[in-house]
């Protein structure tokens, strides 16, 4: 059973960290520092990031093997909603490098000793629930347009999606709904997970700080969201292998962005 401090924090007094105003130069600096961390710790981060492309390939295999092709794209895109959880070990490596501590790949698992680990688990469960809801809604959208029948083949599925009015509607509605889910996850997680790793606060405080940070810097975080989405799309080609580089760079950069925006 979760204790109250998991959500509210360990202290009775509410924690309200100051939020800085950032601009595009801060995004460039965060990305540059993310690349620098990746270059300094390539063996470690590639080892950890291989989880992402491997899971992506497993999702693809499951979709084609069990005639769930309509869910292949929602599964691949929705898995990005869990990116902040996957990136926790990489945040820890960036944090340790920043403090001049050891950065062996085993140090990534020190995240399990974080003072707010219970809150991290709770917030991770929230993202998992968001992921499940996204998959359910994506499936409902497909069924509403094409019914419950499975595509006869890969080529037939591609033809239906790109060559029919229902397919074009599926692309439009699906991407629109997916954008809303991505916006939600970005808003509640871009600062919260690094903050929970860095400080002993509750999940509610971390999420509130993340929301305040995005609200105070809507333009820069909109650009950041586009950078993340574009990078993940490129990294998915071919066969998700590029994510072994894209994910760690974005994860390290997100840590440095958190350090820029939260005092």
C-alpha positions as CSV (number, residue, x, y, z in Angstrom):
1,X,0.0,0.0,0.0
2,X,1.4,3.4,-1.0
3,X,2.3,5.7,1.8
4,X,1.2,9.4,1.7
5,X,4.8,10.7,1.1
6,X,4.9,8.8,-2.2
7,X,2.5,11.5,-3.5
8,X,3.0,14.4,-1.2
9,X,6.7,14.2,-0.4
10,X,8.6,13.5,2.8
11,X,8.0,16.9,4.3
12,X,4.9,18.6,5.6
13,X,5.6,21.9,3.9
14,X,4.7,22.0,0.2
15,X,7.7,22.1,-2.1
16,X,7.5,24.6,-5.0
17,X,10.8,24.9,-6.9
18,X,11.4,28.0,-8.9
19,X,11.0,27.7,-12.6
20,X,13.4,29.5,-15.0
21,X,12.4,30.9,-18.4
22,X,14.3,29.2,-21.2
23,X,14.7,29.8,-24.9
24,X,15.9,27.9,-28.0
25,X,19.6,28.4,-27.0
26,X,18.9,26.3,-23.9
27,X,17.5,23.5,-26.0
28,X,20.6,23.6,-28.2
29,X,22.8,23.5,-25.1
30,X,20.8,20.6,-23.6
31,X,21.2,18.6,-26.8
32,X,24.9,19.4,-27.0
33,X,25.4,18.2,-23.5
34,X,23.3,15.1,-24.3
35,X,25.6,14.3,-27.2
36,X,28.6,15.0,-25.0
37,X,27.4,12.5,-22.4
38,X,26.7,10.0,-25.1
39,X,30.2,10.3,-26.4
40,X,31.7,10.0,-22.9
41,X,29.7,6.9,-22.1
42,X,28.9,5.2,-25.4
43,X,29.3,1.6,-24.3
44,X,27.1,2.0,-21.3
45,X,24.3,3.9,-22.9
46,X,24.2,1.7,-26.0
47,X,24.0,-1.4,-23.7
48,X,21.0,0.1,-21.9
49,X,19.3,1.6,-25.0
50,X,19.3,-1.7,-26.8
51,X,16.2,-2.5,-24.7
52,X,14.2,0.0,-26.8
53,X,14.9,-1.4,-30.3
54,X,14.6,-5.0,-29.1
55,X,11.2,-4.4,-27.6
56,X,10.2,-2.5,-30.8
57,X,11.2,-5.6,-32.9
58,X,9.3,-7.8,-30.6
59,X,6.2,-5.6,-31.0
60,X,6.5,-5.8,-34.7
61,X,6.9,-9.6,-34.7
62,X,3.9,-10.0,-32.4
63,X,1.8,-7.8,-34.7
64,X,2.6,-9.7,-37.8
65,X,2.6,-13.1,-36.2
66,X,-0.8,-12.7,-34.6
67,X,-2.6,-10.6,-37.2
68,X,-2.5,-7.5,-35.2
69,X,-1.0,-5.3,-37.9
70,X,-3.5,-2.5,-37.3
71,X,-1.9,-2.1,-33.8
72,X,1.7,-2.1,-35.0
73,X,2.0,1.6,-35.4
74,X,0.1,2.4,-32.2
75,X,2.3,0.0,-30.3
76,X,5.5,1.4,-31.7
77,X,4.4,5.0,-31.2
78,X,2.8,4.3,-27.9
79,X,6.0,2.7,-26.6
80,X,7.5,6.2,-26.8
81,X,5.1,7.2,-24.0
82,X,7.1,4.9,-21.7
83,X,10.3,6.6,-22.8
84,X,10.8,8.6,-19.6
85,X,10.7,5.3,-17.6
86,X,13.2,3.6,-19.9
87,X,15.5,6.6,-19.7
88,X,15.8,6.6,-15.9
89,X,19.1,4.8,-15.9
90,X,20.5,7.3,-18.4
91,X,19.3,10.2,-16.3
92,X,21.3,8.7,-13.4
93,X,24.4,8.4,-15.5
94,X,24.2,12.0,-16.5
95,X,23.6,13.0,-12.9
96,X,26.6,11.1,-11.7
97,X,28.8,12.4,-14.5
98,X,27.7,16.0,-13.6
99,X,28.8,15.3,-10.0
100,X,32.1,13.7,-11.0
101,X,31.1,10.2,-9.8
102,X,31.7,6.9,-11.5
103,X,29.6,6.1,-14.6
104,X,30.0,2.4,-15.2
105,X,27.0,0.8,-16.8
106,X,26.1,-0.8,-13.4
107,X,25.8,2.7,-11.9
108,X,22.6,3.2,-14.0
109,X,20.9,0.7,-11.6
110,X,21.6,3.0,-8.7
111,X,18.3,4.7,-9.7
112,X,16.8,1.9,-7.5
113,X,18.4,3.7,-4.5
114,X,16.9,7.1,-5.4
115,X,15.3,8.8,-2.4
116,X,12.0,9.1,-4.3
117,X,12.0,5.6,-5.8
118,X,8.4,4.9,-4.5
119,X,7.2,8.0,-6.3
120,X,9.1,7.0,-9.4
121,X,7.3,3.6,-9.4
122,X,3.9,5.3,-8.9
123,X,4.5,7.7,-11.7
124,X,5.7,4.9,-13.9
125,X,2.5,3.1,-13.3
126,X,0.6,6.2,-14.4
127,X,2.5,6.2,-17.7
128,X,1.8,2.5,-18.2
129,X,-1.9,3.2,-17.7
130,X,-1.7,6.0,-20.3
131,X,-0.1,3.6,-22.7
132,X,-2.8,1.0,-22.2
133,X,-5.5,3.6,-22.7
134,X,-3.8,4.8,-25.9
135,X,-3.7,1.3,-27.4
136,X,-7.4,0.7,-26.5
137,X,-8.4,4.0,-28.1
138,X,-6.3,3.4,-31.2
139,X,-7.9,-0.1,-31.6
140,X,-11.4,1.4,-31.2
141,X,-10.6,4.0,-33.9
142,X,-9.5,1.3,-36.3
143,X,-12.5,-0.9,-35.6
144,X,-14.9,2.1,-36.1
145,X,-13.5,2.6,-39.6
146,X,-12.6,-0.9,-40.8
147,X,-14.6,-3.3,-38.5
148,X,-13.2,-6.3,-36.6
149,X,-11.9,-8.2,-39.6
150,X,-8.1,-8.7,-39.9
151,X,-6.3,-7.5,-43.1
152,X,-5.7,-10.2,-45.6
153,X,-2.1,-9.3,-46.0
154,X,0.5,-6.6,-45.4
155,X,0.0,-5.2,-48.9
156,X,-3.8,-5.1,-48.4
157,X,-3.4,-3.3,-45.1
158,X,-1.1,-0.7,-46.6
159,X,-3.5,-0.2,-49.5
160,X,-6.4,0.2,-47.1
161,X,-4.6,2.8,-45.0
162,X,-3.1,4.9,-47.8
163,X,-5.5,4.3,-50.6
164,X,-9.0,4.6,-49.1
165,X,-11.1,7.4,-47.5
166,X,-11.3,5.4,-44.3
167,X,-7.6,5.0,-44.3
168,X,-7.0,8.7,-44.6
169,X,-9.5,9.3,-41.8
170,X,-7.6,6.7,-39.7
171,X,-4.3,8.6,-40.3
172,X,-5.8,12.0,-39.5
173,X,-7.8,10.9,-36.4
174,X,-5.1,8.5,-35.1
175,X,-2.3,11.0,-35.3
176,X,-4.5,13.7,-33.8
177,X,-5.4,11.6,-30.8
178,X,-1.8,10.3,-30.5
179,X,-0.6,13.9,-30.4
180,X,-2.8,14.6,-27.4
181,X,-1.4,11.6,-25.6
182,X,2.1,12.7,-26.4
183,X,1.4,16.2,-25.2
184,X,0.0,14.8,-21.9
185,X,3.0,12.6,-21.3
186,X,5.5,15.4,-22.2
187,X,3.8,17.8,-19.9
188,X,3.7,15.6,-16.8
189,X,7.0,13.8,-17.3
190,X,9.6,16.0,-19.0
191,X,10.7,17.4,-15.6
192,X,9.1,15.1,-13.1
193,X,11.2,12.0,-13.6
194,X,14.6,13.8,-13.5
195,X,13.3,15.7,-10.4
196,X,12.3,12.5,-8.6
197,X,15.8,11.1,-9.3
198,X,17.4,14.3,-8.1
199,X,15.4,15.2,-5.0
200,X,13.3,13.6,-2.3
201,X,9.8,14.9,-3.3
202,X,6.4,13.3,-4.0
203,X,5.0,12.4,-7.3
204,X,2.4,15.2,-7.1
205,X,5.0,17.8,-6.5
206,X,7.1,16.5,-9.4
207,X,4.2,16.4,-11.8
208,X,3.1,19.9,-10.7
209,X,6.6,21.2,-11.3
210,X,6.7,19.7,-14.7
211,X,3.3,21.2,-15.7
212,X,4.5,24.6,-14.4
213,X,7.7,24.4,-16.4
214,X,5.8,23.6,-19.6
215,X,3.3,26.4,-18.9
216,X,6.0,28.9,-18.2
217,X,7.9,27.9,-21.4
218,X,5.2,26.8,-24.0
219,X,7.2,27.8,-27.1
220,X,10.5,26.0,-26.1
221,X,8.8,22.9,-24.9
222,X,6.7,22.8,-28.1
223,X,9.9,22.8,-30.0
224,X,11.4,20.2,-27.7
225,X,8.4,18.0,-28.3
226,X,8.9,18.3,-32.1
227,X,12.6,17.4,-31.6
228,X,11.8,14.3,-29.6
229,X,9.0,13.2,-32.0
230,X,11.2,13.7,-35.1
231,X,14.2,12.1,-33.5
232,X,12.2,9.0,-32.5
233,X,10.7,8.7,-35.9
234,X,14.1,8.9,-37.6
235,X,15.5,6.5,-35.0
236,X,12.8,4.0,-35.8
237,X,14.3,3.5,-39.2
238,X,15.4,0.9,-40.0
239,X,13.7,-1.5,-37.7
240,X,14.1,0.7,-34.6
241,X,17.8,0.2,-34.6
242,X,18.6,3.9,-34.7
243,X,16.9,4.3,-31.3
244,X,20.0,2.8,-29.7
245,X,21.6,6.1,-30.4
246,X,18.6,8.5,-30.4
247,X,17.2,7.4,-27.1
248,X,20.3,7.9,-25.0
249,X,21.1,11.3,-26.5
250,X,17.5,12.5,-25.9
251,X,17.6,11.0,-22.3
252,X,20.9,12.7,-21.4
253,X,19.6,16.0,-23.0
254,X,16.4,15.8,-21.0
255,X,18.4,15.6,-17.8
256,X,20.3,18.8,-18.8
257,X,17.1,20.5,-19.8
258,X,15.7,19.7,-16.4
259,X,18.7,21.3,-14.8
260,X,18.2,24.4,-17.0
261,X,14.6,24.9,-16.2
262,X,14.3,24.0,-12.5
263,X,16.3,26.0,-10.0
